[in-house]
Amino acid sequence: MVLDLVRYSRILEIVGDIVKVHVPRPSEGETAAVKFGDLALLKQSDGRDSLAQVINIDRDAVSLQVFSGTKGVSTETTVTFLGHRMRATYSSNILGRVFDGTGNPIDGGPDLSMDPRVEINGPTVNPCERIVPTRMIRTDVPMIDVFNCLVESQKIPIFSVSGEPYNQFLARVGIQADADIVVFGGLGLIFDDYYAFRETFEDAGMFSRTVMFVNQASDPIVERLLVPDLALAVAERFAVEEGKRVLVLMTDMTAYADAMKEVGISMERVPSNRGYMGDLYSQLAKRYEKACDFAKGGSVTILTVTRMPGDDVTHPVPDNTGYITEGQFYLHDGVLDPFGSLSRLKQNVIGKVTREDHSQIMNTMIRFYSGARDAEQKQAMAFDLSDFDRQQLKFGRLFRERFMDINVSLPLEDALDLCWRTLAECFRPEELLMKQALVDTYFPARVSSASPADGDQPATATPAAVPAG
């Protein structure tokens, strides 16, 4: 396009990292020179170039978010619009590579400038191209696999407070999940966290099937807004064109929302709730809705971290996120809480692609853990405890140690067997209130005697033969 070569030199305003330039409105029948989301090249008076993106068009005033900041930008700067949006490199060569928030490699690897590029921030998938998700992603985390299954094409966040090891947990899920490709998006990470993710992926031997897009805390804020779009554009291509099962990991979406707020304030937009812009919901939904199980291809599953400032679930970011996603995992005190966690798609796989006892054992374990919580309250208030209360107290302690701790790693079938052994150590078969056929098949045949009193050491159990499947 000839219009792409036109330079505009009338700078109207420079506020923060935003430059406002005057662009004459096109005459009737002419093509617009500028479109929302287009890239622009700023040439400064000293000869340096800066890349920017169109973030607002108000008649003949175009607002540009400058990636590298406006330091050195003056009214003598000229602007050239490139006529296209931000693009991400997509080819098999990007596996095992690390990119920054503008899609440029930062790992010192081979040059990728000649590889194909795809535009980011495209539309979400046509509903007619989607299928109902019916496949499970195993993570070897009992609180996920047993109690809140992660299903292909699911979009689900980890709600956590600051100070929790959510990044380490996210990295472990990434290396243990049975996905073909992992696409990682880091938002405002300090260098230590970025390096820890990279080292974890490398040590696990999965770096060759991983793509990383990282915006560090010292990088420009606007790049933080681009990382999710870069990661999701690449993930979508791998799923559609190569039929891969792609797991997208992003941490954390609260930093993304904070970057949106900062940009909005620079543009003098009126905030809606606690300083966040009114389009927070739609901006988050636009990214999360990229999760899809394609009828003619693979799948994109999104697992993110959402920090809750002050452990406040009503904070605008987790509050809006909860309306978009299909549940959440609630992380606090180093454990995944079964009462704060939810997977709305787990019924699509439990008992269908998992073992026949999965549904019953899941419900029974949660029922007894709920009873253990009630017994703990009775004990704290100095009420008399029954023998059954003491059994539940013992069960609650074992449940937290064996399942809730995020460091526990067990394949699904082993976790189900451990559920039966834990029940056998605390209760008699007739106390389980489960289907008798399942009790006859899976309840351990021999259990060493142990008092149900709280504080006893866990007894050992010998499981009965478990049929395959």
Buried (B, 14 or more C-beta within 10 A) or exposed (E): EEBBEBEBEBBEEBEBBBBBBBBEEEEEEEEEBBEEBBBBBBBBEEEEEBBBBBBBBEEBBBBBBBBBEBEEBEEEBBBBBBBBBBBBBBBEBBBBBBBBBBBEBBEEEEEBEEEEBBEBBEEBBEEEEBEEBBBBBBBBBBBBBBBBBBBBBBBBBBBBBEEBBBBBBBBBBBBBBEBBBBBBBBBBBEEEBBEBBBEBBEEBEBBEBBBBBBBBBEBBBBBBBBBBBBBBBBBBBBBBEEEBBBBBBBBBBBBBBBBBBBBBBBBEBEBBEEEBBEBBBEBBBBBBBBBBBBEEBBBBBBBBBBBBBEBEBEBBBBBBBBEBBBBBBBBBEEBBBBEEBBBBBBEBBBEEEBBBBBBBBBBBBBEBBBBBEEBBEBBEEEEEBEEBBBBBBBBBBBBBEBBBBBEBBBEBBEBBBBBBBBBBBBBEEEEBEBEEEBBEBBBBEEBEEBEBEBEBEBBEBEBBEBEEE
